[in-house]
Each structure stands twice: as C-alpha cells, then as structure tokens.
C-alpha cells in the first residue's frame, strides 16, 4: 500500500522477481487494503505511513484488531518523525523510504519464515499483538522518574534500561530500525539510548507509552524477579565465554544481549497466561520434568520459541533470535560456527548449576556433548565454569 502511485508502481517492479514465490496484492488506499483483507488471508502487510483516506497508523490499528496474526511493517520518510511515532506501538518493523529491493524482500521473507517457529495459533496471536513487554515495577518507576526529571541524565536512563529485558528488547527494536538510519547494528541498550537522544526517548516512553510494568498478580506467577536475576547473570557469563572463544566485538555484544533476552518468552507467558503458567510450574515441580518440557506439554511450545518469535517479529538480529530459540536445544540449530547461541547455551547451564551447588561431574552431564564436539569445544566446560565464577549478579534493582 502506498500513497504515491509512482512509488506503488516502483514496488510492483521491485517485487516482480518474487512473483513465483509470493502471492501479492497492491492497494492504493487503506480502505482498499482492508477490503482485500476481508476477501482473502495474508501473512504480511506493508504500509506507507501516508495514505489518502487514512494514515498508516490508523490502518495498522485496524489490522492489529481484526487480523492480529498478520505481520505489520510500515514504511516512511525520515521527515515524517511525528507520524512514525504514532505507529511505534502498532508496527512490528519499520523501513525507510526509499527502500531497496534487497531490504524489503529480506524483511518480508524473514517475517514469513517465523510462522514455523510457533505451532499454536493462540501463541502467535498473543505475540503478534504484543506492543511492549512489562517491566519490574521498581525499574519502570525509576526510568519514568529519570525521564520526567528536569535534570534527567541519558546515561542514567541507559543504565536502568539495560537491567530490564522488556525495555532492552523494545529499545533495540527502535534503534535498529531503518527509520533511525544508523549506519551499524547496535546491540548495547545504553548506546542505543544515547544514539536516540533524550528527547526521542522521552517521546517514546512518556508520550507513546513504549514501556509498561507488571501488575502484582503477574509478578508472582513465575517469580519474575528471579527470572531477571538469572537473565542478567547469564548475559554476563555468555559475554565472557564468547570473549574467551572469539574476540569479535559484535559476536561478544550479541552473546550478552542473547543471554539477557533468552527467557524473554517467560515474560510474555506470565503476562498473558498466568493460570497456565501456574499449572506449568506445578507440573515441573511434581512431574520430574524441566520447566521448558512442562511448557511444551501444556502449550505445545516453550518460552524459547515464544521469545524468539517476538524478537524476530521486531526485527532483532538473526543470531540473537536463533540464540533465544535454541538455548535449550542447540543441536536443533544448523549453525556451523561458534555463535551467541553456543555462549548462551553454556552460560544458562552454568548459572543454573551454580545455584544448585551440584558437583562438577553433574555439570558436564548437563551439556550436549555431540553439539560441543561439532565445534571442538567438548573440553572447554571447566574453563567456562572458571569464567562464570567471576560474575556477581547485581540483585538490588534499586541501585
């Protein structure tokens, strides 16, 4: 859909090479688009922010309400700052105009490939409708106070955000979108906040409502504060493991982000399925199966797939999405090289093991030896455990 006939014709030509793989329809207005959606099913909607009868945010609001499982992508020019802010809570991804064919095709293709990650339609519907992820009330209050203060500091805002999974994921979605036009991938939430600037972050948070907080009932469902502590420590261990195996800065940064976000799906489940989460907890406690095995039994999917599906919809880097999706089952991933997944897989086991006070022999049994042998890493477990001992988790979120 596009407001300018010339651009619409250009998109038709650009996407002609995909005509044997995709079924495509082109609409000249939001009303035309909605009429098409009424007649036949679609997987993805790509909308311009400006259109004749309704703007892109109005269209996406209607699509979200009536067709929640459709992936929503918005295109805009950099001069349309105010209009794009209206679509922040509605669009899964943002592309800037003019958009080259490679970017558009890869964005749509990646969005379509996510369909196979989740089997349950109800989970897809919840993930697709998720605009923002709830935060710990203490962190939410602190970031709001900092942004509303006349002496608010961008660096302090960044330090608060980097402790929170939901805020971090949303900020990375924003900063890595084509709309902001940054020349490189950003995987550090503090850096993301600085690059966006205090005024933009204030607008996103205070005006648009980019962040939200858990209610008391949801907090108790899965012991959310424990999930935060585990995730922060897992990210820190994954970063050190990655650094010990490969000094590439982007890989190391993505290992930390993947570790921080690997249990993000638990927040989605806690916020949307509190009763089912309680049943999963009971099953894992009394059924002698792990939490993620209990999830699979009750939901047909685990928090790993739910989190990866949402992060993929939001356009986060593929190796982060992959690391979240397979952090319990790395052998299911086709990767041939050491990646953030490997670091987070190891860090997750090490962090859980450290809290269980089990022996070293028990630790090694928890690893998939065949997976580690794929990368000639089967002898590295003692070294990784030594690395993990360097990490102390900051458990006081009020600092």
C-alpha positions in Angstrom: 0.0 0.0 0.0 1.4 3.4 -0.8 0.1 7.0 -1.1 2.1 7.8 -4.2 1.1 5.9 -7.5 4.7 6.2 -8.8 6.1 4.6 -5.7 3.4 1.9 -5.8 4.4 1.1 -9.4 8.0 1.0 -8.3 7.2 -1.5 -5.6 5.4 -3.7 -8.2 8.5 -3.7 -10.4 10.8 -4.2 -7.5 8.9 -7.3 -6.2 8.3 -8.8 -9.7 11.2 -11.2 -9.1 9.2 -12.7 -6.2 6.0 -13.4 -8.2 6.6 -17.1 -8.3 7.2 -17.4 -4.6 4.7 -14.9 -3.1 1.1 -14.0 -3.8 1.0 -10.2 -3.7 -1.7 -7.6 -3.8 -1.2 -3.8 -4.1 -3.7 -1.3 -2.7 -3.9 2.4 -3.4 -5.5 3.3 0.0 -6.2 1.9 3.4 -9.8 1.2 2.6 -8.7 -0.8 -0.5 -6.3 -2.8 1.7 -9.0 -3.6 4.3 -11.3 -4.8 1.6 -8.6 -7.1 0.3 -8.0 -8.4 3.8 -11.7 -9.2 4.2 -11.7 -11.3 1.0 -8.5 -13.4 1.4 -5.9 -14.2 4.1 -2.5 -12.6 4.1 0.7 -13.1 6.2 2.3 -9.6 5.9 1.0 -6.1 5.4 3.5 -3.4 4.3 2.0 0.1 4.6 3.2 3.6 3.8 2.7 6.0 6.7 0.9 8.5 4.5 -2.2 7.4 2.5 -5.2 9.3 1.1 -8.1 8.2 3.3 -6.4 7.0 6.5 -2.7 7.1 7.6 -0.6 4.1 8.1 -1.0 4.0 11.9 -4.8 4.0 11.5 -4.6 1.2 9.1 -2.3 -0.9 11.3 -4.6 -0.3 14.2 -7.4 -1.9 12.3 -5.2 -4.7 11.0 -4.0 -5.4 14.5 -7.5 -5.5 15.9 -9.1 -7.6 13.2 -6.2 -9.7 11.9 -3.8 -10.0 14.8 -1.5 -12.7 13.3 -0.6 -10.6 10.3 3.0 -9.1 10.4 2.7 -5.3 10.3 5.5 -3.4 8.5 5.4 0.4 8.0 7.5 2.5 5.5 8.1 6.1 6.0 10.4 9.0 5.1 12.8 10.5 7.7 10.9 13.8 7.6 7.7 12.1 9.0 9.0 11.8 12.5 5.8 12.6 14.3 3.7 10.2 12.2 6.1 7.3 12.7 5.9 7.8 16.4 2.2 7.1 16.2 2.9 3.7 14.7 5.6 2.6 17.2 3.2 0.5 19.2 1.5 -0.9 16.1 4.2 -1.9 13.7 6.4 -4.9 14.1 9.1 -3.4 11.9 9.9 0.0 10.2 11.5 0.6 6.8 12.6 4.0 5.5 11.8 5.3 2.0 13.2 4.9 -0.5 13.6 1.2 0.4 15.8 -1.0 -1.8 14.5 -4.4 -3.1 17.0 -6.4 -1.1 16.0 -4.9 2.3 12.2 -5.2 1.5 12.4 -8.8 0.3 14.7 -10.0 3.1 12.4 -8.3 5.7 9.2 -9.9 4.4 10.9 -13.3 3.8 12.2 -13.3 7.4 8.8 -12.4 8.8 7.2 -15.2 6.8 9.8 -17.8 8.0 8.8 -17.1 11.6 5.5 -18.8 11.0 7.1 -22.3 11.5 8.6 -21.3 14.9 5.3 -21.5 16.8 2.6 -24.1 16.2 -0.1 -22.8 18.4 -2.3 -20.1 16.8 -3.1 -18.7 20.2 0.6 -18.1 21.0 1.1 -16.5 17.6 -1.9 -14.2 18.2 -0.5 -13.1 21.6 3.0 -12.5 20.3 1.7 -10.6 17.3 -0.4 -8.4 19.5 2.3 -7.6 21.9 3.3 -4.0 21.6 5.6 -3.8 24.7 6.8 -6.1 27.4 6.1 -5.4 31.0 9.0 -4.4 33.3 9.7 -4.8 37.0 7.7 -2.0 38.8 10.9 -0.8 40.5 12.8 -0.3 37.2 9.7 1.1 35.5 9.3 3.7 38.2 13.0 4.6 38.1 13.1 5.2 34.4 9.9 7.2 34.5 11.2 9.4 37.3 14.5 9.9 35.4 12.8 10.9 32.2 10.4 13.3 34.0 13.2 15.0 36.0 14.4 18.3 34.7 17.9 17.0 35.5 17.4 13.7 33.8 20.5 12.0 32.5 20.7 10.0 29.3 23.4 7.8 30.8 21.3 7.0 33.9 18.4 6.2 31.7 20.6 3.8 29.7 21.8 2.1 32.9 18.2 1.5 34.0 17.1 0.1 30.7 20.0 -2.3 30.3 18.8 -4.1 33.5 15.3 -4.8 32.0 14.6 -7.4 29.4 11.4 -5.7 28.1 12.8 -2.2 27.9 16.0 -3.5 26.3 14.2 -5.5 23.6 12.0 -2.6 22.7 14.8 -0.1 22.6 16.9 -2.4 20.3 13.9 -2.7 18.0 13.7 1.1 17.8 17.4 1.9 17.3 18.0 -0.9 14.7 15.0 0.0 12.5 15.7 1.6 9.2 13.7 4.7 10.3 16.5 6.0 12.5 19.1 5.5 9.7 22.0 4.5 11.9 25.0 3.1 9.9 25.6 0.0 12.0 23.9 -2.6 14.1 23.5 -1.6 17.8 23.4 -4.4 20.5 24.1 -2.3 23.6 20.9 -0.8 25.1 22.9 2.0 26.8 24.4 3.0 23.5 21.0 2.8 21.8 19.6 5.3 24.3 22.5 7.7 23.7 22.2 7.5 19.9 18.4 8.1 20.0 18.9 11.0 22.3 17.0 12.1 25.5 14.2 13.9 23.6 13.4 11.0 21.4 13.5 8.5 24.3 11.2 10.9 26.3 8.7 11.0 23.5 8.8 7.2 23.0 8.3 6.5 26.7 6.2 9.4 28.1 4.1 10.2 25.1 3.8 6.9 23.2 3.9 4.6 26.2 6.7 2.4 24.9 7.2 0.7 28.3 4.8 -0.8 30.8 5.0 -2.6 34.1 3.9 -5.9 35.5 0.9 -6.0 37.8 1.3 -7.7 41.2 -0.5 -10.9 40.2 1.7 -11.5 37.2 4.8 -10.8 39.2 4.1 -13.7 41.5 3.2 -16.1 38.7 6.7 -17.0 37.6 8.8 -15.3 40.3 9.7 -12.6 37.7 12.5 -11.1 39.8 14.3 -14.4 39.8 14.0 -14.5 36.0 15.6 -11.1 35.9 18.5 -12.1 38.1 19.1 -15.2 36.2 19.0 -13.4 32.8 21.4 -10.6 33.8 23.9 -13.1 35.2 23.5 -15.4 32.1 24.2 -12.5 29.8 27.3 -11.5 31.7 28.6 -15.1 31.7 27.8 -15.5 28.0 29.8 -12.4 27.2 32.9 -13.7 29.0 32.6 -17.1 27.3 32.2 -15.5 23.9 35.2 -13.3 24.6 37.3 -16.3 25.6 36.4 -18.1 22.3 36.2 -15.3 19.7 37.2 -11.7 20.2 34.8 -10.4 17.6 33.1 -7.4 19.3 29.7 -7.9 17.6 29.6 -11.6 18.5 30.5 -10.8 22.1 27.9 -8.0 22.4 25.2 -10.2 20.8 26.1 -13.0 23.2 25.4 -10.7 26.1 22.1 -9.5 24.6 21.0 -13.0 23.8 21.8 -14.0 27.4 19.8 -11.1 28.8 16.9 -11.8 26.5 16.9 -15.7 26.4 14.0 -16.0 28.9 12.0 -13.1 27.4 9.3 -15.5 26.4 8.5 -16.2 30.1 7.5 -12.6 30.5 5.1 -12.9 27.5 3.6 -16.1 29.1 3.4 -14.6 32.6 1.6 -11.5 31.3 -0.8 -13.3 29.1 -1.3 -16.9 30.5 -0.9 -16.6 34.3 -3.1 -19.6 35.1 -1.4 -21.8 32.6 2.0 -20.7 34.0 1.0 -21.8 37.4 0.0 -25.2 36.0 3.3 -25.4 34.2 5.2 -24.6 37.5 3.2 -27.4 39.3 3.9 -29.9 36.6 7.6 -29.2 36.6 7.8 -29.4 40.4 5.9 -32.6 40.7 6.3 -34.3 37.4 10.1 -34.7 37.3 10.4 -32.8 34.1 12.0 -29.5 33.3 10.1 -26.2 33.1 10.5 -26.0 29.4 9.4 -29.6 28.9 6.3 -28.8 31.0 5.7 -25.7 28.8 5.8 -27.9 25.7 3.3 -30.4 27.2 0.9 -27.6 28.2 1.3 -25.1 25.4 2.8 -27.0 22.5 5.8 -24.6 22.6 8.3 -23.2 25.1 9.2 -19.8 26.3 12.3 -20.1 24.0 10.1 -20.2 20.8 7.7 -17.6 22.1 10.6 -15.2 22.9 12.3 -15.8 19.6 9.1 -15.4 17.6 8.5 -12.0 19.2 12.1 -10.8 18.7 12.1 -12.0 15.1 8.8 -10.0 14.5 10.6 -7.0 16.0 13.5 -7.4 13.6 16.3 -8.1 16.0 19.4 -9.7 14.6 19.2 -13.2 13.4 21.9 -14.6 15.7 20.1 -13.2 18.8 16.8 -14.7 17.6 18.5 -18.0 16.9 20.2 -18.0 20.3 16.9 -17.4 22.1 15.1 -20.0 20.1 17.6 -22.8 20.7 19.1 -22.1 24.1 17.7 -25.3 25.5 18.2 -27.4 22.3 21.3 -26.1 20.5 21.7 -29.3 18.5 18.4 -28.4 16.7 20.1 -25.3 15.1 22.0 -25.8 11.8 24.8 -23.3 12.7 28.3 -24.5 11.8 30.3 -22.0 13.8 30.6 -20.7 17.4 27.8 -18.2 17.9 25.9 -16.3 20.6 23.8 -19.5 20.9 26.8 -21.5 22.0 27.8 -19.0 24.6 24.3 -18.6 26.0 23.6 -22.3 26.0 26.7 -22.8 28.2 26.0 -19.8 30.3 22.4 -20.8 31.1 23.6 -24.2 32.3 26.4 -22.8 34.3 24.2 -20.2 36.0 21.6 -22.8 37.0 24.3 -25.2 38.1 26.0 -22.5 40.3 22.7 -22.0 42.2 22.1 -25.8 42.6 25.5 -26.4 44.3 26.0 -29.7 42.4 29.3 -31.4 41.6 31.4 -30.8 38.5 30.6 -34.3 37.2 26.9 -33.4 37.3 27.6 -30.2 35.4 29.3 -32.0 32.5 26.3 -34.4 32.2 24.0 -31.5 31.5 25.8 -30.5 28.3 25.1 -31.9 24.8 28.5 -33.4 24.1 27.7 -34.0 20.5 26.8 -30.4 20.0 30.0 -29.2 21.7 32.1 -31.7 19.6 30.7 -30.1 16.5 32.8 -27.0 17.4 35.7 -28.9 19.1 34.6 -27.4 22.4 33.9 -30.5 24.4 36.9 -29.9 26.6 36.1 -26.3 27.4 33.5 -26.8 30.2 36.0 -26.4 33.1 37.4 -23.2 31.6 33.9 -21.8 31.2 32.9 -22.7 34.7 36.0 -20.8 35.9 34.9 -17.8 33.8 31.4 -17.9 35.3 32.8 -17.7 38.8 34.0 -14.1 38.0 30.4 -12.9 37.7 28.5 -11.5 40.6 24.9 -10.5 39.8 23.7 -7.1 41.0 20.5 -8.2 42.6 19.4 -4.9 44.0 17.3 -3.3 41.3 17.0 -0.1 43.3 20.7 0.8 43.0 
